[in-house]
Amino acid sequence: MSESSPEPTIEGLVKLYNTNQHDCFACSPVNPIGLHMRFYSDGEKVYSWVTVPEHMGGWGRVAHGGIVSTLLDETMGWAGIYLLEQVTLTKTITVEFKNVVYVGEPLKVEAWVLRQDGRREAVLKGVVTNSKKAVCAAAEGVFTLLAPKLAKRLGVMTDVHIEHFFNPLINSKTTSS
């Protein structure tokens, strides 16, 4: 089951809508071996608080670098979806590991849009910090942006994904403002 950190109550942040009708390794609330990431936004950034479970470790108590990269990639992807109102696909991602991330350690992941390059591409930034507020990893990624109809046509999303995930997430921006 999930070993995510307790849900924060932070003034000024809106919890982003998610559905249990998908099995994403990073963000599905129903994937039994996933990270169970939850996302929040202040309208400029997207945040997640998570604790890497022990079964996702590398050596000893060190979290596997691929898992840390996943935290960044997923949060940047959600930032692109929520802030730019487009379906996002990771094109490239560069991660710089600065401090060790330990399994069982509460982490804060945040991401934001650096710039949008035309209608089809955006550059996003993400950072993982530990409970001592030390930056553990930072990433920059280029994301392809797709309108939902194009994502459906390309087979990236289905009508169910659009109807039960994408549309409610984007529509929640207007109801939470």
C-alpha positions as CSV (number, residue, x, y, z in Angstrom):
1,M,0.0,0.0,0.0
2,S,1.0,3.6,-0.2
3,E,3.8,5.0,1.9
4,S,3.2,8.6,0.7
5,S,3.6,11.3,3.3
6,P,0.5,12.5,5.1
7,E,-1.7,14.8,3.1
8,P,-0.5,18.4,3.8
9,T,-2.9,21.2,4.6
10,I,-1.2,24.2,3.3
11,E,-2.9,27.5,3.0
12,G,-3.1,28.8,-0.6
13,L,-2.7,25.4,-2.3
14,V,-5.5,23.6,-4.2
15,K,-5.5,19.8,-4.3
16,L,-5.5,18.7,-7.9
17,Y,-8.2,16.4,-9.1
18,N,-7.2,12.8,-9.9
19,T,-9.2,9.7,-10.7
20,N,-8.7,6.0,-9.7
21,Q,-9.5,5.0,-13.3
22,H,-5.8,4.5,-14.3
23,D,-2.8,2.6,-13.1
24,C,0.0,5.1,-13.5
25,F,3.1,3.9,-11.5
26,A,3.7,7.4,-10.1
27,C,0.2,9.0,-9.5
28,S,-2.5,6.3,-9.5
29,P,-4.1,6.1,-6.1
30,V,-5.0,2.4,-6.9
31,N,-1.6,1.0,-8.2
32,P,-0.6,-1.3,-5.3
33,I,3.1,-0.9,-6.0
34,G,3.1,2.8,-7.1
35,L,4.2,6.0,-5.5
36,H,0.6,7.3,-5.0
37,M,1.7,10.9,-5.6
38,R,-0.9,13.6,-5.0
39,F,-0.6,17.1,-6.4
40,Y,-1.3,20.6,-5.3
41,S,-1.0,24.0,-7.0
42,D,-0.8,27.7,-6.1
43,G,-1.5,28.5,-9.8
44,E,2.2,29.0,-10.6
45,K,3.7,25.7,-9.4
46,V,2.6,22.2,-8.8
47,Y,3.7,20.4,-5.6
48,S,3.8,16.9,-4.3
49,W,4.8,15.5,-0.9
50,V,6.0,11.9,-1.0
51,T,8.1,9.4,0.8
52,V,9.9,6.8,-1.3
53,P,9.0,3.3,0.0
54,E,11.8,1.0,1.0
55,H,11.2,-1.4,-1.9
56,M,12.3,1.4,-4.3
57,G,15.7,1.7,-2.9
58,G,19.1,1.2,-4.5
59,W,22.0,0.6,-2.2
60,G,21.1,0.4,1.4
61,R,18.6,3.1,2.3
62,V,19.4,5.2,-0.8
63,A,16.4,5.8,-3.1
64,H,17.0,4.6,-6.6
65,G,18.0,7.4,-9.0
66,G,15.3,6.3,-11.4
67,I,12.7,6.7,-8.8
68,V,13.9,10.2,-8.0
69,S,13.8,11.0,-11.7
70,T,10.3,9.7,-11.8
71,L,9.2,12.1,-9.0
72,L,10.5,15.0,-11.1
73,D,9.2,13.8,-14.4
74,E,5.7,13.2,-13.0
75,T,5.5,16.5,-11.2
76,M,6.7,18.4,-14.2
77,G,4.2,16.5,-16.4
78,W,1.3,17.4,-14.0
79,A,2.6,21.1,-14.0
80,G,2.3,21.1,-17.8
81,I,-1.1,19.6,-17.8
82,Y,-2.6,21.8,-15.1
83,L,-0.8,25.1,-15.8
84,L,-0.8,24.9,-19.6
85,E,-4.1,22.9,-20.0
86,Q,-2.5,20.5,-22.4
87,V,-1.7,16.8,-22.4
88,T,2.0,16.5,-21.8
89,L,4.6,13.9,-23.1
90,T,8.2,14.0,-21.9
91,K,10.5,14.6,-24.8
92,T,13.8,15.1,-22.9
93,I,14.7,15.3,-19.2
94,T,18.0,16.1,-17.6
95,V,18.4,15.4,-13.9
96,E,21.2,16.6,-11.6
97,F,21.5,14.7,-8.4
98,K,22.8,17.0,-5.7
99,N,22.2,15.2,-2.3
100,V,21.3,11.7,-1.4
101,V,17.6,10.8,-1.2
102,Y,16.9,8.2,1.4
103,V,13.9,5.8,1.4
104,G,11.5,6.6,4.1
105,E,12.5,10.3,4.0
106,P,9.7,12.9,3.5
107,L,10.3,14.8,0.3
108,K,8.8,17.9,-1.4
109,V,8.7,17.9,-5.2
110,E,7.8,21.1,-7.0
111,A,7.6,22.0,-10.7
112,W,6.9,25.0,-12.9
113,V,6.8,26.1,-16.5
114,L,10.0,28.0,-17.5
115,R,8.6,28.8,-20.9
116,Q,6.3,27.7,-23.7
117,D,7.9,27.4,-27.1
118,G,5.0,27.8,-29.5
119,R,1.9,25.6,-29.3
120,R,3.6,22.2,-29.2
121,E,6.4,22.4,-26.7
122,A,7.2,23.7,-23.2
123,V,10.3,23.7,-20.9
124,L,9.6,22.8,-17.3
125,K,11.8,22.8,-14.2
126,G,11.5,20.5,-11.1
127,V,13.2,20.3,-7.7
128,V,13.2,17.7,-5.0
129,T,14.0,18.9,-1.5
130,N,14.3,16.9,1.8
131,S,12.9,17.6,5.2
132,K,16.0,19.8,5.9
133,K,15.1,21.9,2.8
134,A,18.3,20.7,1.0
135,V,17.9,20.3,-2.7
136,C,18.4,16.7,-3.5
137,A,17.8,16.7,-7.3
138,A,16.8,19.2,-9.9
139,A,15.6,18.6,-13.4
140,E,14.7,20.4,-16.6
141,G,12.6,18.8,-19.3
142,V,11.2,19.5,-22.7
143,F,7.6,18.4,-22.9
144,T,5.5,17.9,-26.0
145,L,2.1,19.6,-25.6
146,L,-1.0,18.0,-27.2
147,A,-4.6,19.1,-27.2
148,P,-6.8,16.3,-25.9
149,K,-8.3,15.5,-29.3
150,L,-4.8,15.1,-30.8
151,A,-3.8,13.0,-27.8
152,K,-6.8,10.7,-28.5
153,R,-6.0,10.5,-32.2
154,L,-2.4,9.5,-31.5
155,G,-3.5,6.9,-29.0
156,V,-2.0,8.7,-26.0
157,M,-5.4,9.1,-24.2
158,T,-8.8,7.5,-24.6
159,D,-12.2,9.1,-24.3
160,V,-12.3,7.7,-20.7
161,H,-9.0,9.4,-19.8
162,I,-10.2,12.7,-21.3
163,E,-13.6,12.5,-19.7
164,H,-12.6,11.1,-16.3
165,F,-9.2,12.7,-15.8
166,F,-8.2,15.5,-18.1
167,N,-11.4,17.5,-18.3
168,P,-12.2,17.3,-14.5
169,L,-8.6,18.4,-13.7
170,I,-8.7,21.4,-16.0
171,N,-12.3,22.3,-15.0
172,S,-11.3,22.2,-11.4
173,K,-9.2,25.3,-12.0
174,T,-12.3,27.4,-12.6
175,T,-14.2,26.0,-9.6
176,S,-11.2,26.5,-7.2
177,S,-10.4,30.1,-8.2
